[in-house]
């Protein structure tokens, strides 16, 4: 049963941080106090310190980045201030050139790419699972959910937990006659992109009526900011269900469902099942969807998260040292930093994905010359 899983001791500090991180901007310091996040105004003012790198974006990857940036600071003295504000916010801040890197769980759209004004590189950091977590009083079982049931819940068509479509695939589980309270993201979110990309693949009705993206017009439910906000809604709302990143669910001791994949198997989200979904041929630009995998043991709601940087780094008066510090950080993330993925319930990059990420980083330039030798 999922609710018997307890975080390992090394996760307790991060779990405590996450439980308190309900504001829009959160500190990314691994508990050290060295890498406090800044608001947009102070972000701009820090740009002159080449030993302090600035990032913003995905809440999906926040637990991992919190650990990585703390360790990297201890090893190198380089500080990384990361704002966990959602993928949409990270993309906007990169566009405004108030950060050195954004992070998004969705690749830039064609319109976003054009609006950036210069080439942007997508550097895969890891992959992770988006889980369906629920809060049903008296129910401690691990529920099974099918693609049809998930789509019907989010379309507002299944509204009670004892609906026959749910009870029929969960024999032996006493589900109450209780209203389903749907939770979703209210901010621009790569986690939303992964989830709605999945829904668009498994439900023609969803694809036609709602579609996919970092923000959509939800047919039902209440919104929360960040994975933190949605986690809070689920925990505080009897009958609640929502989509959050796996680490948030485990660290907050929240139940989450096994999802039927394309092969008909009910899959528990885990490092192994996320890795199976991520075992795909990587394009040179790394932009690939992992949802609704055809891998027999793959978890169907999985996705990459990408660090976004400008390919040409000599902009806005940036120094070459700052560009080198940024590239060295991301190189470390995709190599030594990968050892921290599994302990925080993320799937490390495959050898193929690592090679693609290396090639992408090597393409970054300063005044037209490669930064990495």
C-alpha positions in Angstrom: 0.0 0.0 0.0 1.4 3.4 -0.9 0.5 5.0 2.4 3.1 2.8 4.2 6.0 4.5 2.3 7.9 6.9 4.5 10.6 9.3 3.3 14.2 8.3 4.0 15.9 10.3 6.7 17.9 12.3 4.1 14.6 13.6 2.7 13.2 15.0 6.0 14.8 18.4 5.7 13.5 18.9 2.1 10.1 17.6 3.1 9.9 20.2 5.8 10.8 22.9 3.4 8.2 21.7 0.9 5.4 21.7 3.6 6.1 25.4 4.3 6.7 26.4 0.7 3.2 27.6 -0.1 4.2 31.1 -1.2 4.8 31.9 -4.9 8.6 32.4 -4.4 10.6 29.8 -2.4 14.1 29.5 -1.3 16.3 26.9 -3.0 19.0 26.3 -0.4 18.7 22.6 0.7 18.4 23.9 4.3 21.7 25.8 4.2 20.5 29.4 3.9 23.1 30.0 1.1 20.9 30.1 -1.9 17.8 32.1 -1.0 15.4 32.8 -3.8 14.8 36.5 -4.7 11.9 38.3 -6.1 12.0 39.7 -9.6 13.4 43.1 -8.5 16.2 41.7 -6.4 16.9 39.1 -9.2 17.8 41.9 -11.5 20.0 43.6 -8.9 22.1 40.4 -8.4 23.1 40.1 -12.1 26.4 41.7 -11.5 27.6 38.9 -9.2 29.1 36.3 -11.5 29.4 33.8 -8.6 25.6 33.9 -8.0 23.5 32.3 -10.7 19.8 33.0 -11.0 17.2 30.6 -12.1 13.4 30.3 -12.1 10.6 28.0 -13.2 9.4 24.4 -12.6 8.1 23.4 -9.2 8.1 19.8 -10.6 11.9 19.7 -10.3 12.2 21.8 -7.1 13.0 19.0 -4.7 15.9 17.8 -6.9 17.2 21.3 -7.7 17.1 22.2 -3.9 19.5 19.3 -3.3 21.7 19.8 -6.4 22.3 23.5 -5.9 23.1 23.1 -2.2 25.7 20.4 -3.0 27.1 22.4 -5.9 27.5 25.4 -3.7 29.4 23.4 -1.1 31.7 22.0 -3.7 32.4 25.2 -5.7 31.3 28.2 -3.8 28.9 29.1 -6.6 25.5 30.2 -5.3 22.3 29.4 -7.2 19.1 31.4 -6.4 16.2 29.4 -7.8 12.6 30.6 -7.8 10.1 27.8 -7.8 7.4 29.7 -9.6 6.2 27.4 -12.3 7.4 26.7 -15.8 5.5 29.6 -17.3 7.1 32.0 -14.9 10.6 30.6 -15.6 10.1 31.1 -19.4 8.9 34.6 -18.8 11.9 35.5 -16.7 14.3 34.0 -19.2 12.6 36.0 -21.9 13.0 39.2 -19.8 16.6 38.2 -19.2 16.3 38.6 -15.4 17.6 35.0 -14.8 20.5 33.0 -16.2 18.3 30.0 -16.8 14.7 29.0 -16.8 13.4 25.5 -16.1 10.3 24.0 -17.8 8.6 20.7 -17.9 7.3 21.6 -21.3 9.4 22.6 -24.3 8.9 26.0 -25.8 6.0 26.2 -28.3 6.6 27.7 -31.7 5.1 31.0 -30.6 7.2 31.1 -27.4 10.3 30.3 -29.4 9.7 33.2 -31.7 9.0 35.6 -28.8 12.4 34.8 -27.1 14.3 36.8 -29.7 17.2 34.4 -29.9 17.9 30.7 -30.0 17.1 28.9 -26.7 18.6 25.5 -25.8 16.7 22.8 -24.0 19.0 20.8 -21.7 17.3 17.7 -20.1 17.9 17.5 -16.4 16.0 14.3 -15.5 12.5 12.8 -15.9 9.8 12.4 -13.3 6.3 11.1 -12.8 3.1 13.1 -12.4 0.8 11.2 -10.0 -2.9 11.3 -9.3 -3.1 11.8 -5.5 -6.4 11.6 -3.6 -7.9 12.2 -0.2 -10.8 10.0 0.5 -11.8 9.7 4.2 -11.6 6.1 5.4 -9.8 4.8 2.2 -6.2 3.8 2.6 -6.1 1.5 -0.4 -4.1 2.2 -3.5 -6.7 2.9 -6.1 -6.5 1.8 -9.7 -7.5 4.4 -12.4 -8.0 3.9 -16.1 -7.4 6.5 -18.8 -11.2 6.8 -19.3 -11.9 7.4 -15.6 -9.2 10.0 -15.3 -10.4 11.9 -18.3 -14.0 11.7 -17.2 -13.1 13.0 -13.7 -11.3 16.0 -15.2 -14.0 16.6 -17.7 -16.5 16.8 -14.8 -18.4 13.8 -16.0 -17.6 11.5 -13.1 -18.5 13.4 -9.9 -18.9 10.8 -7.1 -16.2 8.4 -5.7 -18.7 5.5 -5.7 -19.3 5.9 -9.5 -19.6 2.4 -11.0 -16.7 3.2 -13.4 -14.4 3.6 -10.4 -15.8 0.8 -8.2 -15.7 -1.8 -11.0 -11.9 -1.5 -11.3 -11.4 -1.4 -7.5 -13.2 -4.5 -6.2 -12.9 -4.8 -2.4 -12.4 -1.1 -1.9 -15.3 0.6 0.0 -15.6 3.9 -1.8 -18.0 6.4 -0.3 -20.8 8.4 -1.9 -18.7 11.5 -1.8 -18.3 14.4 -4.2 -15.0 14.4 -6.1 -13.1 17.6 -5.6 -10.8 18.2 -8.6 -7.6 20.1 -8.1 -5.4 21.5 -10.8 -2.7 24.1 -11.3 -3.7 27.8 -11.5 -0.4 29.0 -12.8 1.5 28.3 -16.1 2.9 24.9 -15.4 5.0 22.3 -17.2 3.4 19.7 -14.9 0.0 20.7 -16.4 1.6 20.3 -19.9 2.6 16.7 -19.1 -0.8 15.9 -17.6 -2.9 17.5 -20.4 -0.6 16.1 -23.1 -1.4 12.7 -21.6 -5.2 13.5 -21.5 -5.1 14.7 -25.1 -3.6 11.4 -26.2 -6.0 9.1 -24.3 -9.2 11.1 -24.7 -10.4 12.5 -28.1 -13.1 14.5 -26.2 -10.4 16.1 -24.0 -8.2 16.9 -27.1 -11.1 18.6 -28.8 -12.7 20.4 -25.9 -9.7 21.3 -23.8 -6.4 20.4 -25.4 -2.9 20.5 -24.0 -0.6 23.2 -22.7 1.0 24.8 -19.7 -2.4 26.5 -19.0 -5.8 25.4 -20.2 -9.5 26.2 -19.5 -10.4 23.6 -17.0 -13.9 22.1 -17.2 -13.9 21.4 -13.5 -12.2 22.0 -10.2 -10.2 24.5 -8.2 -6.6 25.7 -8.9 -3.6 25.9 -6.7 -0.2 27.6 -7.4 2.6 25.1 -7.9 2.9 21.5 -6.9 2.9 22.8 -3.4 -0.5 24.5 -3.8 -2.1 21.5 -5.4 -0.7 19.2 -2.7 -2.2 21.5 -0.1 -5.6 21.5 -1.8 -5.7 17.7 -1.9 -4.7 17.3 1.7 -7.2 20.0 2.9 -10.2 18.8 0.9 -12.0 15.6 1.7 -12.8 13.9 -1.6 -10.0 15.7 -3.3 -7.9 14.5 -6.3 -5.1 16.3 -8.1 -2.0 15.8 -10.2 1.4 16.5 -8.5 5.0 15.4 -8.9 5.9 12.0 -7.3 8.3 13.4 -4.8 5.7 15.8 -3.4 3.3 12.9 -2.8 5.8 10.7 -1.1 7.4 13.4 1.0 3.9 14.5 2.2 2.8 10.9 2.8 0.0 11.2 0.3 -1.8 8.4 -1.4 -1.5 8.1 -5.2 -3.1 5.8 -7.8 -1.8 3.0 -10.0 -2.5 4.0 -13.6 -3.4 1.7 -16.5 -1.0 2.2 -19.3 -1.4 1.5 -23.0 -0.4 -2.1 -22.6 -3.3 -2.6 -20.1 -1.0 -2.9 -17.1 -1.7 -1.0 -13.9 1.6 0.8 -13.1 2.8 2.2 -9.8 4.7 5.5 -10.4 8.4 4.9 -9.4 11.9 5.5 -10.6 11.9 2.2 -12.5 8.6 2.8 -14.3 9.5 6.4 -15.1 12.8 5.2 -16.5 11.0 2.7 -18.6 8.8 5.5 -20.1 11.9 7.6 -20.7 13.7 4.9 -22.6 13.0 6.5 -26.0 15.1 7.7 -28.9 16.1 11.2 -28.1 16.0 13.8 -30.9 19.0 16.1 -31.2 17.1 19.0 -29.6 15.9 16.7 -26.8 12.2 17.8 -27.2 10.3 14.6 -26.8 7.0 13.6 -25.0 7.0 10.6 -22.7 3.3 10.4 -22.0 1.1 7.4 -22.8 4.2 5.2 -23.3 4.0 1.9 -25.1 6.6 0.4 -22.7 4.9 -2.5 -21.0 6.3 -1.5 -17.6 6.3 2.3 -18.3 4.4 4.7 -16.2 2.1 6.7 -18.6 2.2 10.2 -17.1 6.0 10.9 -17.2 8.0 13.7 -18.6 11.4 15.4 -18.9 12.2 18.7 -17.3 14.6 21.0 -19.2 16.9 23.8 -18.2 16.5 26.6 -20.7 19.3 28.9 -21.7 20.2 31.2 -24.5 22.5 29.6 -27.0 24.5 32.8 -27.4 25.5 33.8 -23.9 27.1 37.3 -24.6 23.9 39.3 -24.0 22.9 42.0 -21.6 26.5 42.7 -20.6 27.1 39.2 -19.3 30.7 38.3 -18.7 32.3 35.2 -20.1 33.0 34.0 -16.5 29.3 34.1 -15.8 28.5 32.1 -18.9 31.2 29.5 -18.0 29.8 29.2 -14.5 26.4 28.5 -15.9 27.6 25.9 -18.4 29.7 24.2 -15.7 26.7 24.0 -13.4 24.5 22.4 -16.0 27.3 20.0 -17.1 27.6 19.0 -13.4 23.9 18.5 -13.2 23.8 16.0 -16.0 26.8 14.1 -14.8 27.7 14.0 -11.1 24.4 15.5 -10.1 22.5 12.5 -11.5 23.5 10.5 -8.4 20.9 12.5 -6.4 17.9 11.8 -8.6 16.9 8.3 -7.3 16.9 9.4 -3.7 14.4 12.1 -4.5 12.3 9.9 -6.8 13.4 11.2 -10.1 14.6 9.0 -13.0 18.3 9.8 -14.0 19.1 10.6 -17.6 19.8 7.5 -19.7 23.2 7.3 -21.4 21.6 8.4 -24.7 19.9 11.4 -23.1 23.1 12.4 -21.4 24.9 12.3 -24.7 22.2 14.5 -26.3 22.5 16.9 -23.3 26.3 17.1 -23.7 26.0 18.0 -27.3 23.4 20.7 -26.6 25.6 22.3 -23.9 28.7 22.1 -26.2 26.7 24.2 -28.8 26.4 27.2 -26.4 28.6 30.1 -27.4 30.1 33.3 -26.1 30.7 35.8 -28.9 30.2 32.9 -31.3 32.9 30.7 -29.8 32.0 27.5 -27.8 32.1 27.9 -24.1 32.8 24.3 -23.2 36.0 22.9 -24.6 
